[in-house]
């Protein structure tokens, strides 16, 4: 697996690191709806990140490697990435009494504009491998493992995965990387988080790109009126059950996970790139680690406490990319999304494409993103 990943991605050109975030006490609640909106215990004690000797971690660290640090400098609480000539670095500082350590892989020079990539379910930073390679020429490209995913720390309790925690994670990560703004790209569940960041912290987002996820209000309204989408989203309800979803994904050597990525109905590769054997093994390896499924599924176990949103308008130039044959999201939701964007909005629907757009048709997706990034966008009246 490792040799295949290294050969395909030339990992020696990428950086791998960890961010440990300090969150300020008494942060104002975010404008999320539901009875649980705001005030969740985002900084509760976490479950330690997996050992760095994991196969993927070892792959990224191959070559002449070294470690730098992320340290506060200047005024109290100030944070920035420590400059180093080393290709890889580990970054650490505390989050109040216990720190959550966030894993990321980066490409491109420091100092270039930041492009932040948020993965979906069941994925990790690796779903952005094609974009890491593509956009590093003009951007500092950072692909995160979200809270509880991949090699990022996984708090044990489900309440630590409320949407306001996930949103504030991204705000703090931006600060830790030494940036105030970014081009924000999210797919699937990462798309949900990207929409919410654009709504709650518009000053942080230069341009918003979402892949196969509608505006959150469109999703919550549409699912209640369309039984077909309710059926396609039935896994949201299945995930509310304790421990059983994790068990079902893992039995028979992760047969359900393999089916999700490779079957004709839901898998990657309808009209484009298919997962290689090494790609699939990378996913299975990450999610076969002890407790590795609970964090990602816990994201879904809190969604009904935070939606619908109290504030919902997006004021950022937005690109929405959609695979027409998405097995989980009906394409009509993409069309309705434009009513929530009070700025330039472009929707591109790719026929015959699946849910896993940036992995299945990376060349087309990358070209569409380049076009959107380079064009001048004017705010709608």
N, C-alpha and C positions, 0 to 999 in steps of 0.2 A: 504493500500500500504506500509506504513512504517513498520509495523510489519513483513510483508512478506520479505521486503528487508533486514531488520535486521537479521531475522532468517536465510536467505539464505547466507548472506555474512559475518556475524559476524563483523559488521562495527566497533565494539569497538576496533578491532585490527588495524584499519586504521586511518590515520591522514588526516585532511582536512586543507587547508591553502590557503592564497592569497599572490601572489607576485606582487608588484608594481615596475615597471622597470624604471630605469633612462637610457636613451639612449644618448650617446655622440653625440654632434653636429658634422656635417661634416664627418660622417662615409662614407667610400668609397663605391661606387655603386657596386652591386653584378653583376656577369657575366650573367645576364639574357638578353634574346633577346627581339625583338619587340620594337616599338617606345617608350614604357613607361618603359623600363628596367632601374631601378635605379632612385634614386632621388624622390621617392614618399613620401608624407607627412605622415609618419608612426606615428608620435606623435601628430596628430591633436586631438583636444578636443574630449573626449569620452562620451559615454552615460553610466551613472552609472550602476554598476552591480546590479543584482536583490538583494532584501533583503535577508539576511542570514536566515530568518525564513522560507524560502521555505521548502517544505516537505522533499526533499532529503537532504538539508543542515541540517535540524533538525535531520534527521535520523543518519547522520554521527556524529553529535555532542552528541548523546545520551551517557550516562555514565558519569564518572567523567571527566569533560572537563575543559580546561583552555586556556589561550592565551599567546603566546610568541610574539616576534617581530623580524622582519628582519631589522637590522640596519647597517649602514656603520661603520666600525671599522678600525683603522689604517689610512692608506693613504686615501686621498680624493677619493671617488668613489668606495672604496673597499666594497664588500658586501659578507656576508655569513649568513647561516642559524643560528639563535640564538639557542643554545643548551638549551633544557628544558626537564624536566621529564614529562611534560604534554602531554597527548595523542593527543591533537589538538592544532593548533596554527594559528594565522592570521599574515600575513607578509605584511608590507607596507613600501614603500618610493616612492618618486616622480619621475615622468618622465618629465623632463624639467618643463614647466608651468602647464601641466596637466598629471596625471599619468593614465596608463592603468593597471588595477588590474587583475591579472591572477589567476584563481581558479585551484586548483589541489587536488587530493587525493593520498596519499602516503602510502606505506606499506614497512616494512623492516627497519632495523636499519640504522641510519645515520653513515656514514663512510664506509659502504659497497659500492661496485661499483654501479654506477647509471645506471638504466634502465629507459629510457624515452619513454613514450607511446603516440602516436599521433593518435587521432580518425579520422574517416571519416565523411561523410554526409549521412543522417541527424542523427548524433550521438553526444555524449559528453563523458566525462570520463568513464561513466558507461559501455560502450561497452568493457572495459578492466577488468571487475570485476573478471573474471576467472584467468586472468594473474596476477593481483594484489595479489591474494591469493597464486598463484602457485610459483612465483619467489621471494617472500619476504625472503625466507630462505637464499639466497645468494646475493641478490641485494637490493639496495634502489630503490624501484619501484615507479615511479611517473607518474600518468596518468593526463594529462592536459585537461582542457577545452581550446581549441584554441581561438584565438582572435575572439570575437563576438559570441562565443558559450557558452551554459550553463550559468554558473555564472561568467564567465570572462566578463570584460567590452566590450561593443560593440560601437565602433566609428560609428557615424551616416553616414558619407559620404563613398561612394563606393570606392573612390580612397585610402582610408585608409586600404584596403584589398589587395593591390597588393602583388605579391609573394615576392618581396624583403622585405616588411614589415613582412610577416609571417616568413620568414627565419631568419631575424634579431631578431624577438621575441624569437625564440628558442635559438639562441646564447646568448642572454641576460639572459634568464631563467637559462641556464646552469651555467652561472657566478653567478647568484643570489643564486642558490642552493649550491654554493661552489665547483663546479666540473669543470674540464677542458675537460673531456671526458665522453662518455656514450655509452652504447649499445642502439641504436636507433631503435625503432620499429614503423612503421606506417601502417595504413590500409586505403585503398581507398584514399580520398583526403589527409589524413595524410600521406599516402604512397608517394604521390607527393611531399609533403613538405620534407619528409625524404630523398628522392632521391636528392632533391636540396641542402639540408644540407650537404649530403655526397659529392656532387660536389663542393660546394662553400667553405665548411669548413671541409675538410677531417681530419684535425688534431683533430677535436672534436669527431669523431666517431670511437669507437673501432671495432664494428661490426654493420652491417646494416641488418635489417630484414624488408622486405616489404611484405604486404599481399594484394593481388588482386589489384595491380596497376603496370603497366609496367614502364620502364624508360620513362621520359617525351618526349624525342625525338622519341621513338618508337610510343608512343601514337599519337603525332601530325602528324607523317609521315603515320602511318597506317590508321588513320581516313580519310585521304584525298584520299586513294587508295582503300578503302573497304567500299562500300555503307552500308553493314550490320552493321559495327561498327559505321558509321555515324548515322544510325538510332538509334542504342542503346545509343549513346551519344547525342541524340537530346535534352535532358534536359539541356545540356550546353548552347544551343542556346535559349531555352525557358527561362532560367534564366536571359538572357540579358534584358528582358522586365521589366520595373519598376513595382513594387508593385503587379502585377498580379500573379506571382508564389506564393508569400506569401499567397495571398487570396485563391488560388486553394488548397494549402495544408491545409488550416484551415477550409474551409467550411465543413458543415455536420459533425461537431464534429471531425475534422481531419481525415476524411475517407481516403483520399489519403495517409496520413502518415501510418495509420493502415494497409492499403492494401500493402504498400511497404514492411512492416516487416512480414506480415502474409500470403500473397497470395501464391498460389502454384507456380506461375511463378517467383516471385521476392523475396519471403519471406525467413525467417530463419527456418531451420528445415527439409530440404529434407531427410537427412539421419542421423540426429543428434538431438541436443537439440533444442527444440522450445522455443520461448519466453513464459514465464509464464504471467498470467494476471497482476501480480505485475510489471514485467519487462516492459510490454507494457504501463502500466499506468505511469511508471517513465518517459518514453520517451514522452508520450503525455503531462504530467505535465510540463516538461521542455520547450517543444516547444509551449505550450499554453500560456506562459507568454507574456506580451505585447512586441512586437518587437523581439521576440526570433528567428524568422525565417529569419529576414533580414540580420543579421550578417553572418550566414552560407551561405546564397545564394549570398551575396556580394563577398564571396571568388571567386565564379565562374564568377562574372561579370567583373573580371579583367584579366582572364586567357589569353585572346587573345592579350593583350598588352605586355605580357612577354615571350611568346613562339613563335618560337623555341629558344633553348638555344644557346648562343655563345660558351660556353664551356660545355662539356657534359660527359667526361669520369669519371667513378667511380673507385677509387683506394682502396676501402675498401672491406674486405671480406664480401660477400653478400649472404643472403638467401632470395629467392623469393618463397613464398607460394601462391598457386592458387587453387581456387575452380573451377573445370572444368565446372560446370553448372552456372557460373556467368551470370546473365541476362544482365549485363551492359558492360562487357569486354570480348572480344573474346580471347580464350586461346592461339591463335597463337602469340599474342603480348608477352606473357611470354617467348616463345622460342627465339624470336628475341632479347630480352633484353640482353642476355649474351654478345653480341658483344660490349656493352658499359661498361662492367666491366673488368677492367685490374687488376684483382686479383682473388682470389678464388671465384667461383660462384656455388651455388647449387640451382637448381629449383626442387620443389616438387609440383606435380599437384595431387590434391585429387579428384578422380572420384566421381560424384554425389553430390559434395559439392557445396554450393552456394557462393554468393558474401560475405556473412557475416561470414567468416570462423572461426575467433577466438571466436565467440559466438556460432556458430552452432556445431563445433567439437573441443571444447576446449582441451580435453584430448590429441587428436592426435596432434593438433597444439602445445601444450605445450611440448609434447615429442620431436617433431621435432626441436623446438627452443632450448631445453636443449641439444640435440645432437650437434647442430651447435655451441652452446656456448662453449661446453666442448672439441670439437675437435680442434686439431692444424691445422691451415690453412696457407698454403704457397702461396706466391704471384706468379701469373703466370709469365712465362718468356715473 
